[in-house]
């Protein structure tokens, strides 16, 4: 009977502690994902602008 109560207490404690850990993990994941997506978009925009500038420079040089 003693083991039964200990097992129940351990189980309840694990459940109570796991819920906040899961919430923290989920929020951290979503925040990181959002930031990485935004950073990726910004890097793609910058790369596209650089390519356009390089093309314009090459076109100007070819036209001379």
C-alpha positions as CSV (number, residue, x, y, z in Angstrom):
1,X,0.0,0.0,0.0
2,X,2.9,2.3,0.7
3,X,4.3,1.9,-2.8
4,X,0.8,2.6,-4.2
5,X,0.7,6.0,-2.6
6,X,4.3,6.8,-3.5
7,X,3.6,5.8,-7.1
8,X,0.5,8.0,-7.2
9,X,2.4,11.0,-5.7
10,X,5.3,10.6,-8.2
11,X,2.9,10.3,-11.1
12,X,0.9,13.4,-10.1
13,X,4.1,15.4,-9.4
14,X,5.5,14.4,-12.9
15,X,2.2,15.5,-14.5
16,X,2.2,18.8,-12.7
17,X,5.8,19.5,-13.6
18,X,5.6,18.4,-17.2
19,X,2.8,20.8,-18.1
20,X,4.7,24.0,-17.5
21,X,7.8,22.5,-19.2
22,X,5.7,21.7,-22.3
23,X,4.2,25.1,-22.4
24,X,7.6,26.8,-22.1
25,X,9.0,24.5,-24.8
26,X,6.2,25.2,-27.2
27,X,6.3,29.0,-26.7
28,X,10.1,29.0,-27.2
29,X,9.8,26.9,-30.3
30,X,7.1,29.1,-31.9
31,X,9.0,32.3,-31.0
32,X,12.2,30.9,-32.5
33,X,10.4,29.7,-35.6
34,X,8.8,33.1,-36.1
35,X,12.1,34.9,-35.7
36,X,13.9,32.6,-38.1
37,X,11.2,32.9,-40.7
38,X,11.4,36.7,-40.6
39,X,15.2,36.6,-40.7
40,X,15.1,34.2,-43.7
41,X,12.6,36.5,-45.5
42,X,14.8,39.5,-44.9
43,X,18.0,37.7,-46.1
44,X,16.2,36.7,-49.3
45,X,15.0,40.2,-49.9
46,X,18.5,41.5,-49.4
47,X,20.0,38.9,-51.7
48,X,17.4,39.7,-54.5
49,X,18.2,43.4,-54.2
50,X,22.0,42.7,-54.5
51,X,21.4,40.6,-57.6
52,X,19.3,43.3,-59.2
53,X,22.0,45.8,-58.5
54,X,24.7,43.6,-60.0
55,X,22.6,43.0,-63.1
56,X,22.0,46.8,-63.4
57,X,25.8,47.4,-63.1
58,X,26.6,44.7,-65.7
59,X,24.0,46.1,-68.1
60,X,25.4,49.6,-67.7
61,X,28.9,48.3,-68.4
62,X,27.7,46.3,-71.4
63,X,26.0,49.4,-72.8
64,X,29.1,51.5,-72.7
